[in-house]
Each structure stands twice: as structure tokens, then as C-alpha cells.
Amino acid sequence: MLSGNMTNRESIQEPRFDYYNHEVPDTDLSDCEFAHVIEIYDFPQEFRTEDLLRVFCSYQKKGFDIKWVDDTHALGVFSSPITARDALGSKHSMVKMRPLSQATRAAKAKARAYAEFLQPAKERPETSAALARRLVISALGVRSKQSKTEREAELKKLQEARERKRLEAKQREDIWEGRDQSAV
């Protein structure tokens, strides 16, 4: 039932949130989480991936990759934090660089969204064309033109790679299990 007294109606409740002036909180990225990633910025809009790779050509063999943020910002993904720090210390006239912790909000958001793709770049393992050659030759039914010494050298190289991989796995397991490395 409504009462005839309308004087109490003037009290207006203030909103709890100011939606007009809402700011997205800055994505907090710790230095240790993405220490191998840097922001590359302030380069010409005409730059393409090849141009940035040319700037960082000395890091290509160590492992380096580019992830674009926008036309003038990119993320440089290195194989290790040490390599990233080394790149930050170098100077280049066409690009500027800074750690991801000091990057723009867009770069941090991109890093957070694509975290699984920003793992440290790894070198590609040694490969051999022996398996592919053997499959092609057997499928075509022709004889191999490879000499016996070449085949033996390739086989030896593959065996050395397998042994190296097995030793690395054993060392990782020994470290994980806490076994003494000096006794080996």
C-alpha cells in the first residue's frame, strides 16, 4: 500500500562501481616468468618480420623468434634470459627494446594471452636424411647411389646422437633422483 507521503523519495543510492571511468588493471608480469622475452618497439610501421630478424641476426643461431603485437610493437622471444639481457644491452638505430616488465599494456596482454607460445626458443635437433632416403628408395624400388662408407658414417652419426640423447636423459633422471654425479 502506498502512502501519500512522497518526501522520502528523494534519497538516491550512489552506484558502487563507476563504469564510465573503468580502468583495466595492468597485467602484472614478473621478471622471472618471462625473462627471456623483450618488447621491441618504436620501429617504422613498414618493418616486416624479415627486417626485425635482420636486426637480431646474431641471435638466430642461439634461438630467437618474433611475435607481433601491433604495427610498431613486437615481442622478441629468446632461448634464455641471459641472451635476452644481452640483446637489451645492444643498441640499434631503428628499434628500441625494453624488458617485458616495462612493456606497454598491449604487449603484456599479448604475452599473457600467448604464454604457451612464448616458451624459450630451442635449437632444432640434429637431423639426418637417412630415413627419408631409405623410404623413398624402397618406395621407388631403386638402388641407393650412396657409397658404403657414406652409409656407415651416417649410421655412426645417428648412433652417436642416440647415445648423447640417452646420456642427457640419464643425467636429468640422476639429478631428479638426487644421485651423486661425481660417482659417475
Backbone as ProteinMPNN parsed JSONL, in Angstrom:
{"seq_chain_A": "MLSGNMTNRESIQEPRFDYYNHEVPDTDLSDCEFAHVIEIYDFPQEFRTEDLLRVFCSYQKKGFDIKWVDDTHALGVFSSPITARDALGSKHSMVKMRPLSQATRAAKAKARAYAEFLQPAKERPETSAALARRLVISALGVRSKQSKTEREAELKKLQEARERKRLEAKQREDIWEGRDQSAV", "coords_chain_A": {"N_chain_A": [[0.829, -1.167, 0.0], [0.566, 2.175, -0.823], [1.731, 5.123, 0.615], [0.701, 8.448, 1.147], [2.775, 10.179, 1.587], [5.426, 11.614, 0.013], [7.941, 12.609, 0.436], [10.215, 11.183, 1.256], [11.217, 10.061, -0.941], [13.311, 11.234, -2.312], [15.864, 10.369, -1.73], [18.641, 9.029, -3.199], [20.384, 6.232, -4.182], [23.867, 5.865, -4.338], [25.949, 4.614, -6.989], [27.842, 1.559, -6.726], [29.984, 0.952, -8.324], [32.005, 2.658, -10.683], [31.306, 2.712, -13.774], [31.784, 4.245, -16.003], [34.319, 5.332, -15.852], [36.025, 3.181, -15.833], [39.0, 1.32, -15.439], [41.19, -1.022, -16.807], [43.006, -3.249, -14.864], [46.565, -3.189, -14.738], [48.377, -5.719, -16.335], [50.157, -7.831, -14.397], [53.297, -8.851, -14.77], [55.794, -10.872, -13.78], [59.344, -10.479, -13.56], [60.768, -12.854, -13.612], [59.128, -14.734, -14.796], [58.789, -14.241, -17.58], [61.422, -13.7, -18.444], [62.955, -14.194, -20.63], [61.808, -12.875, -22.69], [61.481, -9.911, -24.577], [60.325, -6.55, -25.21], [60.052, -5.145, -28.357], [60.103, -2.065, -29.834], [58.899, 1.081, -31.246], [59.659, 1.181, -33.964], [59.7, 1.621, -37.569], [56.492, 1.563, -39.215], [56.494, 0.215, -41.58], [58.18, -1.913, -41.306], [58.842, -5.378, -41.557], [58.594, -8.857, -40.633], [60.969, -10.032, -41.531], [62.702, -7.858, -41.516], [62.977, -7.281, -38.781], [64.097, -9.698, -37.978], [66.52, -9.484, -39.268], [67.69, -7.419, -37.82], [68.164, -8.718, -35.432], [69.926, -10.727, -36.16], [72.279, -11.883, -35.174], [71.408, -13.412, -33.08], [70.007, -15.486, -34.101], [71.044, -18.128, -34.438], [71.277, -18.931, -31.832], [68.724, -19.138, -31.025], [65.845, -17.531, -31.575], [62.821, -15.713, -31.817], [60.008, -13.962, -33.25], [57.092, -12.326, -32.159], [54.281, -10.648, -33.094], [52.768, -7.643, -31.856], [51.493, -5.181, -32.522], [51.553, -2.792, -35.251], [53.887, -1.367, -34.654], [55.049, -2.573, -32.492], [56.538, -5.434, -31.06], [57.173, -8.726, -29.767], [60.144, -10.107, -28.653], [61.378, -13.281, -28.528], [63.642, -15.118, -26.811], [66.192, -17.691, -26.42], [67.087, -17.912, -23.831], [67.107, -16.199, -20.614], [69.538, -14.9, -20.257], [70.507, -14.439, -22.828], [68.502, -12.719, -23.691], [68.928, -10.515, -21.99], [71.438, -9.79, -22.913], [70.76, -8.957, -25.493], [69.182, -6.749, -24.84], [71.15, -5.039, -23.975], [72.427, -4.324, -26.291], [72.584, -1.855, -28.893], [70.541, -0.338, -31.356], [69.826, 1.547, -34.235], [67.308, 1.65, -35.469], [65.354, 0.37, -33.94], [63.894, 0.131, -30.65], [64.324, -1.318, -27.415], [63.02, -3.038, -24.532], [62.621, -4.548, -21.266], [60.046, -7.01, -20.707], [58.604, -6.516, -18.419], [58.496, -3.76, -18.3], [57.019, -3.115, -20.442], [54.426, -2.053, -22.807], [50.898, -1.959, -22.066], [49.411, -3.414, -23.946], [51.347, -5.148, -25.029], [52.006, -6.659, -22.772], [49.537, -7.877, -22.297], [49.298, -9.41, -24.61], [51.454, -11.125, -24.24], [50.604, -12.498, -21.959], [48.284, -13.706, -22.953], [49.28, -15.372, -24.938], [51.036, -17.122, -23.677], [51.817, -19.827, -23.765], [52.972, -20.022, -26.256], [55.201, -18.537, -26.021], [57.389, -19.786, -25.014], [60.831, -20.442, -24.235], [62.879, -20.158, -27.095], [64.086, -22.949, -28.821], [66.93, -24.68, -30.057], [66.917, -26.399, -33.153], [66.954, -29.922, -33.275], [69.725, -32.069, -34.281], [69.497, -33.497, -37.478], [68.967, -36.133, -39.875], [69.025, -37.248, -43.226], [68.738, -39.877, -43.725], [66.616, -41.709, -43.088], [64.473, -40.675, -44.608], [65.592, -40.901, -47.169], [65.903, -43.686, -47.326], [63.203, -44.52, -47.198], [62.147, -43.351, -49.539], [63.728, -44.573, -51.53], [63.048, -47.27, -51.142], [60.319, -47.157, -51.727], [60.34, -46.416, -54.4], [61.749, -48.458, -55.467], [64.421, -48.557, -56.296], [68.057, -48.7, -56.509], [70.317, -47.488, -54.014], [72.454, -44.69, -54.438], [74.384, -44.093, -52.717], [77.541, -44.475, -51.219], [79.128, -47.23, -49.479], [80.788, -46.421, -47.372], [79.824, -43.839, -46.875], [77.231, -44.452, -45.993], [77.86, -45.899, -43.659], [79.142, -43.882, -42.174], [77.032, -42.103, -41.804], [75.299, -43.725, -40.319], [76.873, -44.109, -38.039], [76.931, -41.503, -37.068], [74.204, -41.159, -36.418], [73.995, -43.088, -34.373], [75.72, -41.986, -32.458], [74.295, -39.665, -31.854], [71.978, -40.779, -30.729], [73.116, -41.99, -28.448], [74.103, -39.727, -27.109], [71.685, -38.443, -26.543], [70.52, -40.362, -24.869], [72.331, -40.289, -22.708], [71.968, -37.649, -21.802], [69.308, -37.818, -20.94], [69.619, -39.677, -18.88], [71.269, -38.204, -17.155], [69.507, -36.113, -16.47], [67.576, -37.61, -15.115], [69.131, -38.64, -13.013], [69.793, -36.289, -11.662], [67.238, -35.479, -10.906], [66.513, -37.576, -9.221], [68.382, -37.226, -7.27], [70.851, -38.412, -7.263], [74.376, -38.922, -6.87], [76.507, -37.114, -8.904], [79.269, -37.087, -9.181], [80.167, -39.644, -8.786], [79.764, -40.946, -11.111]], "CA_chain_A": [[0.0, 0.0, 0.0], [1.333, 3.392, -0.938], [1.294, 6.208, 1.495], [0.626, 9.737, 0.48], [3.957, 10.956, 1.902], [6.401, 11.416, -1.049], [9.168, 13.349, 0.743], [11.333, 10.249, 1.425], [11.551, 9.516, -2.25], [14.425, 11.96, -2.883], [17.153, 9.74, -1.43], [19.109, 8.21, -4.326], [21.535, 5.42, -3.803], [25.03, 6.042, -5.216], [26.4, 3.325, -7.53], [29.037, 1.009, -6.089], [31.069, 0.922, -9.311], [31.979, 3.721, -11.679], [31.516, 2.023, -15.04], [32.218, 5.185, -17.027], [35.755, 5.563, -15.719], [36.634, 1.888, -15.504], [40.318, 1.057, -15.999], [41.615, -2.41, -16.688], [44.245, -3.28, -14.09], [47.744, -3.534, -15.518], [48.746, -7.121, -16.206], [51.395, -7.924, -13.643], [54.175, -9.912, -15.24], [57.032, -10.861, -13.013], [60.537, -10.562, -14.397], [61.265, -14.22, -13.727], [58.229, -15.56, -15.613], [59.081, -14.015, -18.993], [62.722, -13.024, -18.509], [63.534, -14.462, -21.948], [61.022, -12.122, -23.672], [61.622, -8.459, -24.515], [59.458, -5.817, -26.128], [60.735, -4.377, -29.395], [59.117, -1.024, -30.129], [59.307, 2.333, -31.862], [60.275, 0.981, -35.269], [58.785, 2.071, -38.619], [55.351, 0.692, -39.498], [56.78, -0.557, -42.788], [59.013, -3.06, -40.959], [58.232, -6.704, -41.637], [59.287, -9.833, -39.786], [62.33, -10.208, -42.045], [63.505, -6.715, -41.078], [63.311, -7.48, -37.364], [65.027, -10.822, -37.895], [67.814, -8.962, -39.708], [68.24, -6.642, -36.701], [68.605, -9.672, -34.409], [70.511, -11.873, -36.868], [73.313, -12.535, -34.36], [70.767, -14.301, -32.107], [69.26, -16.515, -34.823], [71.575, -19.468, -34.182], [71.06, -19.243, -30.419], [67.286, -19.321, -30.841], [65.163, -16.248, -31.486], [61.568, -15.695, -32.553], [59.266, -12.697, -33.184], [55.623, -12.376, -32.065], [53.809, -9.287, -33.313], [51.732, -7.072, -31.005], [50.818, -4.303, -33.477], [52.443, -2.367, -36.338], [55.16, -0.811, -34.175], [55.459, -3.296, -31.285], [56.665, -6.884, -31.215], [57.834, -9.412, -28.67], [61.295, -10.915, -29.052], [61.475, -14.457, -27.666], [64.999, -15.645, -26.875], [66.354, -19.036, -25.877], [67.363, -17.847, -22.392], [67.114, -14.839, -20.062], [70.868, -14.314, -20.434], [70.541, -13.95, -24.202], [67.598, -11.566, -23.754], [69.64, -9.404, -21.341], [72.488, -9.403, -23.837], [70.106, -8.201, -26.572], [68.779, -5.454, -24.284], [72.345, -4.216, -23.863], [72.869, -3.861, -27.603], [71.891, -0.665, -29.399], [70.251, -0.324, -32.776], [69.252, 2.85, -34.568], [65.942, 1.565, -35.996], [64.417, -0.197, -32.968], [64.173, 0.269, -29.223], [63.998, -2.541, -26.694], [62.897, -2.943, -23.081], [62.125, -5.805, -20.681], [58.592, -7.157, -20.773], [58.011, -5.922, -17.216], [58.328, -2.334, -18.556], [56.367, -3.003, -21.752], [53.092, -1.454, -22.871], [49.803, -2.811, -21.608], [49.053, -4.325, -25.034], [52.381, -6.175, -25.129], [51.843, -7.556, -21.62], [48.321, -8.668, -22.509], [49.622, -10.385, -25.654], [52.331, -12.118, -23.616], [49.788, -13.312, -21.07], [47.351, -14.496, -23.762], [50.006, -16.36, -25.737], [52.132, -17.6, -22.825], [52.294, -21.151, -24.184], [53.767, -19.867, -27.465], [56.362, -17.717, -25.702], [58.4, -20.573, -24.328], [62.145, -20.135, -24.813], [63.15, -20.763, -28.395], [65.081, -24.007, -28.721], [67.569, -25.032, -31.309], [66.394, -27.596, -33.781], [67.908, -31.016, -33.093], [70.403, -32.556, -35.471], [68.681, -34.433, -38.243], [69.628, -36.852, -40.948], [68.118, -37.585, -44.32], [68.852, -41.308, -43.967], [65.3, -42.353, -43.076], [63.723, -40.212, -45.779], [66.217, -41.511, -48.343], [65.578, -45.122, -47.323], [61.786, -44.667, -47.533], [61.95, -43.008, -50.954], [64.369, -45.596, -52.349], [62.256, -48.51, -51.074], [59.041, -46.929, -52.404], [60.573, -46.368, -55.84], [62.342, -49.729, -55.875], [65.71, -48.341, -56.961], [69.227, -48.876, -55.636], [70.888, -46.256, -53.481], [73.708, -44.253, -55.048], [75.255, -43.737, -51.607], [78.586, -45.484, -51.026], [79.071, -47.951, -48.2], [81.434, -45.6, -46.335], [78.896, -42.754, -46.541], [76.154, -45.041, -45.169], [78.419, -46.209, -42.342], [79.383, -42.618, -41.472], [75.716, -41.595, -41.404], [74.82, -44.613, -39.254], [77.662, -43.797, -36.84], [76.456, -40.204, -36.588], [72.915, -41.403, -35.767], [74.23, -43.814, -33.116], [76.292, -41.017, -31.506], [73.206, -38.789, -31.426], [71.141, -41.566, -29.799], [73.862, -42.158, -27.2], [74.1, -38.422, -26.448], [70.337, -38.226, -26.026], [70.34, -41.276, -23.741], [73.126, -39.778, -21.585], [71.298, -36.458, -21.286], [68.124, -38.268, -20.204], [70.106, -40.297, -17.638], [71.718, -37.127, -16.275], [68.317, -35.448, -15.938], [66.965, -38.509, -14.135], [70.012, -38.685, -11.839], [69.622, -35.026, -10.936], [65.901, -35.501, -10.321], [66.515, -38.551, -8.137], [69.351, -36.811, -6.265], [72.031, -39.295, -7.281], [75.649, -38.199, -6.898], [77.055, -37.044, -10.262], [80.722, -37.287, -9.156], [80.445, -41.085, -8.783], [79.58, -41.47, -12.475]], "C_chain_A": [[0.881, 1.239, 0.0], [0.796, 4.442, 0.016], [1.353, 7.507, 0.716], [1.862, 10.588, 0.71], [5.06, 10.663, 0.878], [7.733, 12.107, -0.745], [10.368, 12.421, 0.887], [11.859, 9.726, 0.094], [12.806, 10.157, -2.85], [15.774, 11.329, -2.581], [17.509, 8.767, -2.561], [20.357, 7.475, -3.877], [22.658, 5.621, -4.826], [25.477, 4.678, -5.739], [27.685, 2.865, -6.851], [30.235, 1.034, -7.031], [30.899, 2.061, -10.302], [32.328, 3.093, -13.033], [31.997, 2.959, -16.14], [33.719, 5.405, -17.008], [36.499, 4.282, -15.337], [37.986, 1.744, -16.194], [40.655, -0.399, -15.758], [42.908, -2.423, -15.888], [45.399, -3.756, -14.965], [48.109, -4.987, -15.26], [50.105, -7.196, -15.533], [52.187, -9.125, -14.139], [55.472, -9.829, -14.462], [58.213, -11.028, -13.963], [60.991, -11.998, -14.601], [60.402, -15.071, -14.653], [58.542, -15.443, -17.101], [60.402, -13.263, -19.147], [63.383, -13.203, -19.867], [62.799, -13.71, -23.064], [61.26, -10.626, -23.468], [60.608, -7.822, -25.462], [60.34, -5.021, -27.08], [59.721, -3.341, -29.855], [59.75, 0.146, -30.857], [60.107, 2.114, -33.148], [59.26, 1.377, -36.338], [57.668, 1.061, -38.888], [55.599, -0.202, -40.705], [57.615, -1.803, -42.499], [58.201, -4.346, -41.056], [59.046, -7.644, -40.744], [60.738, -9.997, -40.229], [63.25, -9.074, -41.576], [63.92, -6.862, -39.619], [64.278, -8.642, -37.196], [66.426, -10.398, -38.323], [68.481, -8.169, -38.588], [68.833, -7.588, -35.656], [69.266, -10.906, -35.023], [71.577, -12.592, -36.04], [72.718, -13.5, -33.331], [70.026, -15.451, -32.775], [69.734, -17.922, -34.475], [71.35, -19.891, -32.739], [69.599, -19.522, -30.126], [66.613, -17.991, -30.602], [63.904, -16.312, -32.33], [60.874, -14.352, -32.319], [57.779, -13.006, -33.067], [55.137, -10.932, -32.136], [52.722, -8.899, -32.318], [50.87, -6.146, -31.847], [51.857, -3.844, -34.494], [53.8, -1.863, -35.875], [55.633, -1.448, -32.873], [55.519, -4.786, -31.592], [57.337, -7.437, -29.966], [58.975, -10.231, -29.249], [61.454, -12.043, -28.059], [62.854, -15.079, -27.875], [65.066, -17.018, -26.219], [66.607, -19.035, -24.374], [67.29, -16.402, -21.911], [68.461, -14.136, -20.255], [70.986, -13.71, -21.833], [69.655, -12.721, -24.354], [68.254, -10.343, -23.122], [70.749, -8.872, -22.241], [71.91, -8.555, -24.975], [69.664, -6.824, -26.077], [69.957, -4.507, -24.183], [72.839, -3.687, -25.193], [72.019, -2.676, -28.062], [71.677, -0.807, -30.894], [69.512, 0.961, -33.099], [67.78, 2.787, -34.978], [64.914, 1.053, -34.991], [64.858, 0.139, -31.55], [63.709, -1.012, -28.549], [63.881, -2.258, -25.208], [62.401, -4.288, -22.563], [60.596, -5.839, -20.717], [57.915, -6.549, -19.545], [57.782, -4.411, -17.377], [57.569, -2.069, -19.856], [55.004, -2.329, -21.651], [52.051, -2.465, -22.396], [49.422, -3.835, -22.678], [50.063, -5.46, -25.169], [52.275, -7.164, -23.977], [50.624, -8.448, -21.79], [48.573, -9.745, -23.555], [50.49, -11.493, -25.073], [51.534, -13.048, -22.712], [48.866, -14.238, -21.882], [48.061, -15.616, -24.519], [51.182, -16.947, -24.974], [52.68, -18.94, -23.292], [53.152, -21.074, -25.445], [55.032, -19.055, -27.219], [57.399, -18.481, -24.893], [59.744, -20.29, -24.981], [62.366, -20.893, -26.121], [64.265, -21.784, -28.238], [65.675, -24.272, -30.095], [66.952, -26.313, -31.848], [67.414, -28.715, -33.618], [68.558, -31.417, -34.411], [69.514, -33.571, -36.168], [69.526, -35.091, -39.316], [68.587, -37.209, -41.997], [68.091, -39.08, -44.588], [67.48, -41.989, -44.034], [64.491, -41.958, -44.296], [64.274, -40.849, -47.049], [65.845, -42.981, -48.452], [64.122, -45.349, -47.71], [61.523, -44.395, -49.014], [62.52, -44.099, -51.85], [63.555, -46.887, -52.332], [60.907, -48.345, -51.782], [59.213, -46.938, -53.918], [61.179, -47.668, -56.366], [63.639, -49.565, -56.644], [66.835, -48.579, -55.969], [69.764, -47.52, -55.202], [72.212, -45.949, -54.166], [74.725, -43.866, -53.986], [76.274, -44.853, -51.404], [78.46, -46.107, -49.641], [79.701, -47.119, -47.082], [80.544, -44.434, -45.924], [77.765, -43.259, -45.658], [76.646, -45.333, -43.764], [78.673, -44.942, -41.521], [78.065, -42.029, -40.974], [75.137, -42.413, -40.256], [75.559, -44.328, -37.946], [77.201, -42.478, -36.219], [75.118, -40.348, -35.862], [73.082, -42.114, -34.425], [74.812, -42.884, -32.052], [75.205, -40.083, -30.976], [72.284, -39.51, -30.447], [71.817, -41.706, -28.442], [73.891, -40.846, -26.41], [72.738, -38.133, -25.819], [70.061, -39.106, -24.811], [71.107, -40.782, -22.511], [72.483, -38.531, -20.969], [70.068, -36.84, -20.471], [68.535, -38.893, -18.872], [70.57, -39.227, -16.652], [70.534, -36.379, -15.668], [67.661, -36.308, -14.855], [67.798, -38.582, -12.866], [69.872, -37.419, -10.998], [68.281, -35.019, -10.217], [65.852, -36.428, -9.114], [67.526, -38.21, -7.049], [70.559, -37.696, -6.19], [73.279, -38.447, -7.439], [76.238, -38.272, -8.306], [78.56, -37.329, -10.285], [81.084, -38.766, -9.199], [80.367, -41.671, -10.177], [80.828, -41.353, -13.284]], "O_chain_A": [[1.844, 1.318, 0.762], [-0.41, 4.614, 0.189], [2.036, 7.586, -0.305], [1.995, 11.638, 0.081], [5.589, 9.552, 0.873], [8.586, 12.173, -1.63], [11.488, 12.873, 0.646], [12.862, 9.013, 0.056], [13.319, 9.637, -3.841], [16.769, 11.756, -3.166], [16.777, 7.817, -2.839], [21.26, 8.05, -3.269], [22.424, 5.555, -6.033], [25.395, 3.686, -5.015], [28.514, 3.683, -6.451], [31.377, 1.127, -6.581], [29.783, 2.385, -10.707], [33.5, 2.962, -13.385], [32.571, 2.495, -17.125], [34.324, 5.64, -18.054], [37.486, 4.32, -14.602], [38.109, 2.011, -17.389], [40.443, -0.94, -14.673], [43.827, -1.669, -16.209], [45.225, -4.62, -15.825], [48.148, -5.434, -14.114], [51.092, -6.675, -16.053], [51.786, -10.273, -13.945], [56.161, -8.81, -14.497], [58.094, -11.637, -15.027], [61.541, -12.329, -15.652], [60.896, -16.036, -15.237], [58.558, -16.451, -17.808], [60.48, -12.294, -19.902], [64.282, -12.439, -20.22], [63.118, -13.878, -24.241], [61.245, -10.132, -22.341], [60.105, -8.462, -26.385], [61.255, -4.315, -26.657], [58.601, -3.692, -30.226], [60.964, 0.199, -31.059], [61.111, 2.786, -33.386], [58.067, 1.461, -36.043], [57.879, -0.148, -38.798], [54.982, -1.259, -40.836], [57.744, -2.666, -43.367], [57.028, -4.39, -40.685], [60.064, -7.25, -40.176], [61.636, -10.09, -39.392], [64.423, -9.299, -41.277], [65.068, -6.6, -39.262], [65.182, -8.58, -36.363], [67.414, -10.904, -37.792], [69.698, -8.236, -38.421], [69.875, -7.299, -35.066], [69.177, -12.002, -34.469], [71.757, -13.8, -36.194], [73.443, -14.321, -32.768], [69.472, -16.307, -32.086], [68.916, -18.811, -34.241], [71.243, -21.084, -32.453], [69.272, -20.086, -29.081], [66.785, -17.385, -29.544], [63.903, -16.886, -33.419], [61.12, -13.687, -31.313], [57.262, -13.853, -33.795], [55.54, -10.095, -31.328], [51.862, -9.71, -31.975], [49.65, -6.302, -31.888], [52.93, -4.441, -34.591], [54.769, -1.926, -36.631], [56.528, -0.915, -32.217], [54.662, -5.327, -32.291], [57.982, -6.709, -29.212], [58.793, -10.962, -30.222], [61.646, -11.796, -26.868], [63.191, -15.512, -28.977], [64.127, -17.451, -25.553], [66.37, -20.043, -23.707], [67.401, -15.478, -22.717], [68.511, -12.915, -20.399], [71.501, -12.604, -21.998], [70.013, -11.783, -25.066], [68.148, -9.242, -23.663], [70.973, -7.664, -22.324], [72.506, -7.553, -25.371], [69.761, -5.842, -26.812], [69.784, -3.294, -24.293], [73.587, -2.71, -25.234], [70.867, -2.532, -27.653], [72.53, -1.334, -31.608], [68.667, 1.411, -32.325], [67.07, 3.784, -34.846], [63.717, 1.279, -35.172], [66.033, 0.395, -31.289], [62.818, -1.703, -29.043], [64.542, -1.365, -24.679], [61.83, -5.076, -23.317], [59.946, -4.794, -20.752], [56.767, -6.113, -19.629], [56.958, -3.839, -16.663], [57.489, -0.928, -20.311], [54.498, -2.071, -20.559], [52.309, -3.668, -22.338], [49.142, -4.991, -22.359], [49.68, -6.607, -25.398], [52.434, -8.369, -24.173], [50.668, -9.635, -21.467], [48.11, -10.875, -23.402], [50.286, -12.668, -25.378], [51.768, -14.257, -22.704], [48.694, -15.408, -21.539], [47.494, -16.69, -24.715], [52.221, -17.239, -25.568], [53.888, -19.168, -23.224], [53.974, -21.959, -25.685], [55.851, -18.903, -28.125], [58.194, -17.882, -24.169], [59.795, -19.934, -26.159], [62.083, -22.085, -26.235], [65.277, -21.51, -27.592], [65.027, -24.115, -31.13], [66.524, -27.188, -31.094], [68.611, -28.491, -33.801], [68.037, -31.153, -35.494], [68.864, -34.396, -35.526], [70.64, -34.663, -39.617], [67.42, -37.44, -41.685], [67.49, -39.519, -45.568], [67.222, -42.766, -44.954], [63.889, -42.811, -44.948], [63.509, -41.287, -47.908], [65.514, -43.467, -49.533], [63.825, -46.272, -48.469], [60.769, -45.121, -49.662], [61.88, -44.507, -52.819], [63.384, -47.53, -53.368], [60.406, -49.3, -52.377], [58.337, -47.411, -54.641], [61.128, -47.944, -57.564], [63.928, -50.349, -57.549], [66.615, -48.65, -54.759], [69.674, -46.536, -55.935], [72.999, -46.856, -54.44], [75.803, -43.368, -54.308], [75.922, -46.033, -51.415], [77.781, -45.582, -48.759], [79.196, -47.115, -45.959], [80.508, -44.073, -44.748], [77.375, -42.597, -44.696], [75.95, -45.057, -42.787], [78.444, -44.93, -40.312], [77.989, -41.518, -39.856], [74.551, -41.858, -39.327], [74.952, -44.309, -36.875], [77.096, -42.357, -34.998], [74.913, -39.736, -34.814], [72.397, -41.788, -33.456], [74.445, -42.976, -30.881], [75.192, -39.749, -29.792], [71.856, -38.928, -29.451], [71.171, -41.558, -27.405], [73.724, -40.849, -25.19], [72.657, -37.637, -24.696], [69.448, -38.661, -23.84], [70.592, -40.847, -21.394], [72.46, -38.384, -19.747], [69.813, -36.249, -19.422], [67.883, -38.67, -17.852], [70.3, -39.325, -15.455], [70.553, -36.048, -14.482], [67.244, -35.8, -13.814], [67.25, -38.586, -11.763], [69.836, -37.48, -9.769], [68.192, -34.606, -9.062], [65.225, -36.108, -8.104], [67.526, -38.851, -5.998], [71.235, -37.736, -5.162], [73.247, -37.386, -8.062], [76.446, -39.362, -8.84], [79.079, -37.771, -11.31], [82.193, -39.114, -9.604], [80.852, -42.779, -10.409], [80.847, -41.746, -14.451]]}, "name": "protein", "num_of_chains": 1, "seq": "MLSGNMTNRESIQEPRFDYYNHEVPDTDLSDCEFAHVIEIYDFPQEFRTEDLLRVFCSYQKKGFDIKWVDDTHALGVFSSPITARDALGSKHSMVKMRPLSQATRAAKAKARAYAEFLQPAKERPETSAALARRLVISALGVRSKQSKTEREAELKKLQEARERKRLEAKQREDIWEGRDQSAV"}
